[in-house]
Amino acid sequence: MTASAPRIIAHLDMDAFFASVELLRYPELHGLPVVVGGWHAHQPVTVIDPATGQSQRRFARLRDYSGRGVATTATYEARELGVHSAMGLMKAAHLAPDAVLLPADFDQYRRYSRLFKAAARAVAPRVEDRGIDEIYLDLTEEVVPRIESIEDAWWCAREVAAELKHAVRSATGLTCSIGLAPNKLLAKLASELDKPDGLTVVTEADIASRIWPLAVRRLNGVGPKANVRLELLGIRTIGDLAHADPAWLAANFGASHGRWLHEASHGSDASEVQVVSEPKSISRETTFDRDLHPVRDRAALGRIFTELCAQVGADLRRKHYVGRTVGLKLRFEDFRTVTRARTLDAPTDDARAIRLAAGTCLKRVELDRRIRLLGVRVDSLSHAKESAR
């Protein structure tokens, strides 16, 4: 490996992932504003035209939605109307009443997630899994053998990234955007610059022109609270942050975080691509469209509770983990949240054992008001093969 070759990091981000998976299933919705969220009651239905006898799909529209659900994602056409992920569907309906509303199908999204990640690993095996729709890749070992001179490095990196995009498209039928940079922080910012289907290189020479004009909240690590504080202090762009006095940042945000803000604004990031990432827990939860009464809606709650436990068990088996601690999460109508946990004698991935343990946790909670959210978690994980020894 050439000693002076730059480190080449890629951030691969699937474009409007959940919505794009839905468009594979419903191609007639291409080019339309589509919002994914809510419950399966919004499933499309097939109807027969009495005049022609032909079947066609009928889709729910946002204008007809009522409830407390939130948008999981939206197509770019819906985003242009102001709809974004985590927005309440009632607010989204005000902005885009004619948008199509589809229920989320997380089993299908996880399937496509596995497909795109396997395709990416076939091109470049050094992959850090960052969630269902994004990964980091260290492409240095794939790029360096193609380099004849250091000046070729980023052109060769583009070639590898184009191969990644082709592999993902061939495996899934979906597009992704890739950012290339010397580190993870810049690569993530780069992947967002030319969506959808983008391929963007950002080096140190591009920071002032391409990164500094961005809103400071775009930095991965600046959360909502820090963003509000920065704006109150007059820091609105990454450039503003870069020009702030490091001592002033330390005085306002503490020595460690202040130093990180200064370094991040200048595109500095020494973190490595973490190829091995072990999950700490596996969980499923759902927020109800309406608060459910613990007595009058007992049957519905029991059915959903059992489904959550079955889904957690299936997730554990698919990922080859077992867990020893089963946890329960409840959020009531007044937003009070309670959790309970039980440690088992032996680790398990069995849905019935998880349901039994979670049920004993439920008995330790006073169900004196309506329930807004229900969740099940399994942690203290170990690999299934290791536990069987």
N, C-alpha and C positions, 0 to 999 in steps of 0.2 A: 504494500500500500504506500502510495506517495506521501511522504512525511508532511508536505505542505498543502495537501489536498484539503479543501474545506469539508466540514461535517455537513451532510445533506440530510435534512429532516423534512418529512412530508406530513401534513395533516390532511387526511381524507375524510370528507364530510358528505354524507349522502344528501341529495337535494330534496327538500320537503319530503322526507323519507316515508312517513306513514301515508301521506296523501298520494305519493307517487306509487306506492304499492297498491292502493285502492284504484288508481287509474289503470293499472294493468288488468284489474278485474272488470272495470267499467270504462272501456276505452272511449265510449261516447261522451264522457265528461271532460275529455281533453280540451283545454282552452277555456274552461268555465271556472268560476269561483267555487271551490269546494272546501268545506270545513269538516274535519274529522273530530268527533267528540260525542258525548251523550251516551245513550243506552241502545240496546239492540232493538228497541221499539222503532227505531228510525231505519231499520233494514229496508233496502229497496224491495219493491214487490213487482211481480210480473203480472201484467194485465193483457187481456185480449181485446184488440180493436174490433168491435162488433161489425163495423163496415167492411173491413178487409180480412178479418180473421187472423191477422198477424199479431204476434206477441211483442210486447215492448216493456221496458222497465220503467217504473215510476219511482221517483226519488223524493224524499222529504226535503222541504225547504226550511231555511232558518226562520222565516217569518212565522212558521207554525209552531216553533219550539216554545215551550214554557218549562221552567225548572231552574236548577242551580248548577247545571253542568258547565264544564269549561271546554274550550277548544284545545284539543290535543295537538293539532297542527292544521295548516291550511295550505292550499295551493298558492303559487305566486300571484295568480289572478285575484284571489281573495285577500292576499296581503296588500295588494295595491289599493284595496278598499279600506284598509286600516285594521283588518283582522289579524291577530297574531296568537301564537300558542299561549296558553294559560289565561286567555281572556274569557270572561264569562260569556256563555252562549247567548244570553239575553242581550248583552251589549253588542255582541257580534251581529245579532239579528237586526239591531237598529242600524248598524253600518252597512250590512250586506243582506237585506231581507230575501233577495232572490237566490242567494248562494245555496248550493246543494249541501245537505247535512247527511253525513255517513257515520255510522257507529264505528268505534275503534275495534280492530281485530288483532290483539297483541300476539296471539299464536302465529298468525301469518307474518307479522312484522319480525318476530324473533326468527322465523324460518328464513326470511330474506336477509336478516342480519348475519346469520350463520353462512349463508351463501356468499355474500359479498366479502366477508372476512376471509373465508377459505380461498376465494379467488385472489384476494390481495396477497395473502401469505404465499401463494404459489409463485408470485413474482418477487416478493421481498419478504423473507421470513421474520425479520426483526420488527415485530408488531406489538404495540401497546394498545390494549383494548380500553376504550374510554366510554363505552356505553353502547346502546343498541344501534346507533347510526354514525359513529365516528371512531377513527383509530389514528394513532401516530405510527409512522414507520421511519426507521433509520435506513436510508437508502445508500449510505456511504459505500458499503461493500459492493453494491450493485453498480454504482456510478464509476468508482475509481478505475476498474479495469478498462473502461471505455475511453478514459481520458488520455489524449496524446500530449496536451499541455494544460496547465492550470486554467487557462482562459476558456477551455472547453467544458469545465466542470458543470456549469449551470445549464448549458445546452444538452449535455448528456443526461443531467437530472431531468430535464423536460422529456427526453426520450423515455426514460424509465416511468415517469409519471403518466405519459400517454399510454404506455403498456398497461399500467395499473387501471386506468380509466377504461381501456378496451376490455380488460379481463373482467372487471366488475359489470360492465354493460353486457358482455356475453353471458355471464353467469346469472344475471338477474333481470336484464331488460331495463335497468335503471341507470340514471346518470349520477355522477358525483362531482364534487368540486375538490381540487387538490391545491394546497398551498405548499410551496417549497421555500425553505429558509435555512439559515445556519443553526437554528434552535427551535424548540417546540413553541415558545411564546410567539415568535414571528410567523411560524408556519400556520398556527391557528388563525391569526389575524389575516394572513394572506389568503387562506381558503375562503374567507368571507367576502373578499373584495370583488370577485367577478362571478358570483352565483347568478343563475345555475350553470352547471356544466363548465365551470371555470378551471383554468390551470394557470396559477399565478406564482411568480418568483419574487420574493422580497429579500434583498441582501442589506447589509449595513448601509450601503450607499443609497438605498431607497427609503430609509426610515423617515428622513425629514419630509420628503414629498408625499409618501403614501401612508405612513403610519401616524405622524404627528397631527394631521387634520382630523383624525377619527375621534369620536366621543370617548372620554376617559373610561366610561363603563364598558367599552369593548375589550379592555384588558382582562384577560382571564385571571381572576384573583381580586378584582374590584367588584365587590358585591353591592347590593342596593343601598345599604347603610353607608358604606364608604363613599359611594357615588354621591349621595346627598350631602355628606360632609364636605367632599371636595368641591361640589358646586357652590355650597354656601361660602366657601373660601375663595371662590372665583376661578376654580380649576375646572374647565369644561372639556377641554381636549387633551389628548395625550401630549401634544406639543406644549400646552400650558404646564402640564406636570413636569415635562422634561426641563423646562426653563425655571422651575421653582427651586429655591435654595434648599439643598439637602438638609441643612441644619434646621430650616423652617419646617420641613416635612417631618423630621425627627421630633421636633417640639410638639407638633400637632397630632402625630400618629404613632409616636413611640419610636425608639431607635431602630428596632428590627423591621417593622412594617414601613417606616419612613424610608429606610435604606432600600427595601424591596421596590417601593413605588418609584424611587429615583432610577434604579437599575432597569426596571421593566419599561419605563418610559423611553429609555435609550436602547431598547431592544436587547437587553442583556438577560440571558437565561442559560444556566449551566446544567439544568436538569437533564438526565439521560432518559432515553426511551426505555421504559420498564417492560421488558419482554414477558416476564412472569408476574401475573397479578392474581392473587388469591382472594376470592370474595370473603367478606367477614360474615355476611348473613345473606339469606335468600328470603324474600318476603313478597306478599301480594296484599293489596288493599283496594278498597273501592269506596268512593263517596257517593251517597245516594242522591238521586234527583229530588227526593223529598225525605224529610226526616221520618224514620220508621219507628213505630211504637213497639216497645219490647213485648207487649202482650197481644195487642190487636194484629200486629204484623209479625207475630212469632214464626209462622210457617215460612214466610218469605225470608226472614232473617236466618232461620235455620238452613234453608236451601243455599243461600249465598255463603254462609259460614262454611258449609260442607264443600262448596265449589272452590272457595279460597284455599282450603286445606288440600284439596285434590290438586289444585294448580301448583301449590308449593311443593307437594310431593313429586309431581311430574317434573318440575324445574330441577329439584335435587337429583333425580334419577338421570335426567338428560345431561346434567353437568358432572355426574359421577361423584356427588357429595352425599354425606349423611350428616345429621346434626343432632346435638344432644339437648339443646335448650329450645323450647317452644314458647313463643311469645304471642300475646294478644294485645291489640290496640283498639281502643274505642274512642270516638269523639262524639260528644253529645251536642244537642241543639244549641246549647249556650257556649259551644266551642271549647268546653272543658275536655281535656284529653287524659285518659288513664291508660296505663299499660300494666300488664301482669305477665309473669313468666314462670315456667316450670322446667326444672332440669330432670331429664329422664335417666334411668339406670344405664341405658345403652343407647348409642346414637342410632338414628333411624332415617329412612326416606319414605316410610310407609304412610300413606294419606290417612288411614284409619287411626294409626297411633298418634299422628299429629292432631287429628280431629279430637281424639279423646283427651290429649293433654291440653289443647286449647280450650276444650269444654270445661276442664277443671279450673282453668284460669278465669273463665267467664263466670263461674259460680262465686268467685271472690270479688266480683264487682256488683255494687248496688245499682240495679237497673231502674232508676227512679225518674227517668226522663227519656225523651225521644233520642234516637241514635242517628247521627249524621254520617259517620264513617266507621268502617269495620276493617281490620287488618289482621293478618296472621304472619308470623315471622319464625324462622328457624335459624339459630346461630350456634356457636361453638362447633363450627364445621370441621370435618376431616374428610379425606378421600375415602370413597366407599371401599376400595380394595384394601387400604391400610386398616380400616376398622374391622374387616373380615378376618384379619390375621389372628 
